[in-house]
Amino acid sequence: MRSTGETFGRPHLHTGVDIRRLRKNLFECRTGIHLRLLFESGPDVITFVFAGNHDEVQAYLRNTR
C-alpha cells in the first residue's frame, strides 16, 4: 500500500506496481497474480476499499454500481 501512495500520479515511474483505472475515482492495484487491491482517489488521500482475487473484485464491482 505504501508504494501505491508513493507512485500514484507518476505513470512513467517503473516500480512493478500495476495500477489501472476502473471507474472515475476507483483504481485497482495488482499486488501479485492472486491479490488485487481497490482504492479510491481523493484530492489529498488514497483510501483502500477492498482486497480480493479477480472473481471477488468482479463481484464487488457488480454490487457497488
C-alpha positions in Angstrom: 0.0 0.0 0.0 2.9 2.4 0.8 4.3 2.1 -2.7 0.9 2.9 -4.2 0.8 6.3 -2.5 4.4 7.0 -3.5 3.9 6.1 -7.1 0.3 7.3 -7.8 0.2 10.1 -10.3 3.7 9.2 -11.7 2.7 6.9 -14.6 6.2 6.8 -16.1 7.9 5.6 -12.9 8.5 1.9 -13.3 8.2 0.3 -9.9 6.5 -3.0 -10.6 3.1 -1.8 -9.3 0.4 -2.4 -11.8 -2.4 0.2 -11.3 -5.3 0.8 -13.6 -8.5 2.9 -13.5 -11.7 1.0 -13.1 -14.1 4.0 -12.6 -13.8 7.7 -12.3 -12.1 7.6 -8.9 -11.7 3.9 -8.4 -8.4 2.1 -9.2 -7.1 -1.4 -9.0 -3.6 -2.3 -7.9 -2.4 -5.8 -8.6 -0.1 -6.9 -5.9 0.6 -10.3 -7.4 -1.1 -13.0 -9.5 -3.9 -13.6 -7.0 -4.4 -10.4 -5.0 -5.9 -7.1 -6.1 -6.4 -4.0 -4.0 -9.1 -1.5 -4.9 -8.7 2.1 -3.8 -10.4 5.4 -4.3 -8.5 8.5 -5.1 -9.4 11.8 -3.4 -7.8 15.2 -3.6 -5.3 14.6 -0.8 -5.8 10.9 0.1 -5.9 7.4 -1.3 -8.5 5.1 0.5 -8.2 1.4 0.1 -11.7 -0.1 -0.1 -11.4 -3.8 -1.0 -8.9 -6.6 -1.4 -9.5 -9.9 -3.2 -8.9 -12.1 -6.2 -10.2 -11.4 -9.7 -13.6 -13.0 -9.1 -14.1 -11.3 -5.7 -13.2 -7.9 -7.3 -15.7 -8.5 -10.1 -18.4 -9.4 -7.6 -17.6 -6.2 -5.6 -17.8 -4.1 -8.7 -21.2 -5.6 -9.7 -22.6 -4.9 -6.2 -21.3 -1.3 -5.9 -22.5 0.4 -9.1 
